[in-house]
Amino acid sequence: MKKQILLTLATSIIFSSAAMAEMPAKAKTCVGCHGADGNSLVPNFPKLAGQHAAYLEKSLKDYRDGFRHDATMKSFAKGLSDAEIKDLAAYFSAQPAK
């Protein structure tokens, strides 16, 4: 039983490290509010994991371009290029929702 628990913990650490390695550089800024895999633990911050990539992409562009209003998201999104937004949307949409 102890071996199984240790194996599970080791696997979790490996997958967490792998997920961080594959994460786009700009996504590391999202982790504080939305979680490393997009599954926020705080109700005030939406879960990004499993959302449609097109929805995430449009939302980020809308924050960046001033069509959606949130001071924190606007300050983050204003420096994003279209390519970075596409990468972020692809990454978070590929994460399993929990």
QUINOR-V434598 format. One record per run of one state. SS is the DSSP state (h for helix, s for strand, l for the rest). FROM is the first residue (numbers start at 1). TO is the last residue. If there is no record, write none. Layout:
# QUINOR-V434598
SS;FROM;TO
SS;FROM;TO
This chain:
# QUINOR-V434598
l;1;1
h;2;22
l;23;24
h;25;29
l;30;30
h;31;34
l;35;52
h;53;65
l;66;70
h;71;77
l;78;81
h;82;94
l;95;98
